Amino acid sequence: MTHPAVLILLWACLVITIQSLQVTKLLFAGLPLLAVAYALSATRLITLLRRTRWIMLSLLLIYAYATPGEAVWASLAQFSPTHEGLINGLLQLCRLAFTLASLAVLLSLLPQQQLICGLYVLTYPLRYVGLSRERLAVRLALTLQYAESVISDTTGNWRTNIGQMLAPTEVKPHSIELHATPFTMHDGIILTIGCTLLVLVLL
């Protein structure tokens, strides 16, 4: 099993790569990623996409109307979206959708406890600036538990969900156990390959 911290770093490299790819390469890499995310956890992928649908729509409209170019409907003049804006907007939507697909894959591969463990390892440098990794891990665990309960609740509308998130909650004392996973040569090789591919893409 690959170390959780390595998977999180590889996911970060993948997200950076997605943002730098153009149309052909983006579709070539992103469509299989969507298929993998759907195969691993269709429910999680659909939930992520559904929860961001208004952000996606807003993003498309902003690009469509704020990007200079040739009007789609010349008769509307400045009130018409542009061809360039729609193309750029759709490109950004693809990047966002593929990023969410990669997040769905990561969350499918890493249970919550392993995710927290990986982030705990990655925050090791914080100890040199006087910050507590343990306190950060506890807060992250509580946040993830609460966010998961709100997101999984599909009975209410968006106003109800916002009200639930803003409402004060009773914090019950409980313990959080982190299982330390040692780094292996296998982890080092995978991380090296991932970082090398990222550098090649960005060059």
N, C-alpha and C positions, 0 to 999 in steps of 0.2 A: 504494500500500500504506500503510495507516494505521500510524503509529509504534507499536512494541510497548508503550511506556510508556503511550500513550493507551488501548490495548486493555486493559491491566492495570487502569488507573484506572476504565475503564468497567465492567470485570468487578466491581471492588470496589463501585461504585455499584449494580450489579445485585444483588449479594449483600445489600447493606443494604436495598434495595427489597424483595427477597423476604421478608426477616425482618419487614417492617412491614406486609405485605399480609394481608388477611383472606381467608376461604375463597373467595368468588366471584372476586375479583380475582386471588387467588393461583393458582387453577386456570386462569383465563383467560390468565394470563401464563406459568404453569409448564408446562402441557401442550404448547403449541407449542415451548417450550424443550427439553423432553424429545425431541420429534420431531426437532428440528434436531440435537441431540446424537447421536441414534441414526443420523441420516442421515450426519453427518460422520464419526463414529467409533463404531460400535456396540460394537466390542470394548472400547474404552477406557471407555465408559459402563457397560457390563455389569461390567467389572472393578472400577470404583469402587464400584458398588452392591453387588457381591458381597463386596468387602473390608470394607464397613461394615455388613453385615447384622446382626452381633451388636450393634453400637452402636445400630442402629435398633430392634432387639428390646428391648434394655435401656431405651432411651428411652421406648418405648411402655409398658412395664411400670411404669416409674417414674411416668409421668403417670397411668396407669390406676389405680394403687393409692395414690398420694400426694395426688391431687387430691380435696378434699372434694366431696360431691355425692350423688346418688341411686344406690343400689347396683344393679348390673345384675342380680344374683341376690340377692334380699332374704333368702333362706333362709341364705345364707352370712354375712350381717351384715358385720362389719368385714373379712372375708376375701374379699369380693367387690370387683372393680373398679367404678368409678363411671362413669356415662354421661358426665359432664363430663370425667372423666379420659381416657376413650377418645377423645372428640372432640378434646381438646387434644393428646393424644398423636399422633393421626393427622395433625393440623394440623402438628405439629412434624416428623413424618416426611416430609410433603409438602415442607416448607421445606428439609429436609436433602437430599431427593432432587433437588429442583430446583436447589439450590446445587451439588450434584455434577454435574448436567447442565450447568450454566453453566461449571464447571471443565473438563469434557470438551470443551466448545466452545472455550474459551480455549486449551487444550493442543493442540487440532486446528488452530487458526489460527496458533499460534505454535510453531515448532520450538524445541527446547531452547536453541539459541544466541540466537535472538531474544528468548526469554523472559528469559534472563540479561541480555541487553543492555537490555531494558526495565526490569528491576529495578535494573540498574546506574545508569541515568539517574534513576530515582525516588529512589535513595539519595544523590543529590548533596548534600543538606543535611548528611549525616553528616561531610563534610569540615570543617565548621565546629566540630565537637565533637571533632576529633582522630582520628576513625575512618577506616580505609582502605577505600574502596569496592572497590579492586582485590582486596584480600584477601577481602572478603565475596563478591565475584563468583566467585573461585576456589573458595572453600569451598562455595558454592551449586552450582556446576557439578559438583563431585565428589559432593556429596550427591544431586543429581538423577540422576546417572549410576548411583550405587549403588542408590538407591531404585527406579529403573526396572528394573534387573536383577533385584532381589528380587521386585518386584510381578509382573513378567512370568513369573517362574518359578512355574508351577502344578503342578509335579511333587510338591512336598512339602506336608505339612500345616502348620497354624499353628505347631506347636512347632518344626518345622524352619526355618520362615521367621524366627521370633524368634531362634533360635540363629544363623542366618546374619547377622542384623542386629547381634547382640551380639558376634559373633566378630571379633577383630582382623583387619584386612585390610592387605595389602601395598600401599603407595602407590607407584606407579611415576611417575617424573618425566615430565611432558609439558606442552606449552604449550596455553593456552586463548586463542583469538583472538576479540576482540569487534569487531564492525563497527558503528561509530557511524552512526546514521540521523538526519539533520537533521529538526527539526520544521518543518512547513509550515502554511500558512493552513488547509488542509484538516483537519489534525489539530486545530488550535485550534477550528475550528467544531464538529467532532464532539464534542470534549471539553466545549465550552460547552453544547451541546444535551443531552449526557448528564447534566451536573451540574444543569442547569435542570430536567430531568425528575425527578431525584432530589429536588430541593427541593420540587417540586410534589406529589410522592407523600408526602413526610414532613410537609407542612403539614396 
